[in-house]
Amino acid sequence: EVIEQKMKETIEKLEASGVCGVTADVGYSQAFQESVRKLATVPVVLSSLQQLSFVAPAYDLRPVSKNIIMVMTANLKTFSDKLIPPGVDKDCIKVIGTETGVFGKWVSGGNSFSQFKADAFDEASVEEGFKSMCQMCKNGIENFEKEGGRVVCIMQECAEMPAYSNGLRR
């Protein structure tokens, strides 16, 4: 009740200030998508996972097609398929955790990994995690292809991951 009341108050303040939409930067915010959407009068996209609702229809994601959207998350152990939006075929969504790589070990420990080496106050930097992230992405694609699947899209769930997107596109 307390959380719902705080969400309602916050949404009312945001809308009163003139926002044209509500978003969040953490994939697990998807758990609140439905309740926040009901409270808001503006569009709500609380998680990169909500993008699956927009992206999935662009591909033939019937299981018979063997097409897969690969979701990269910082911690597979805490990821729940309940976070995948309704209407998206969960059999065509494959999730890989990055907790075993340099990036994932750091983020799953509660640390930020979004700074560049020149700005880093510790050993965590985008440059340090980049090779590991790319290798994990490549391994995920190769593993799904060995199983007969075809990765048609890669989605990054964690708020710390956008810094890697351009590199992964290459």
Disulfide bonds with the S-S distance in Angstrom:
none
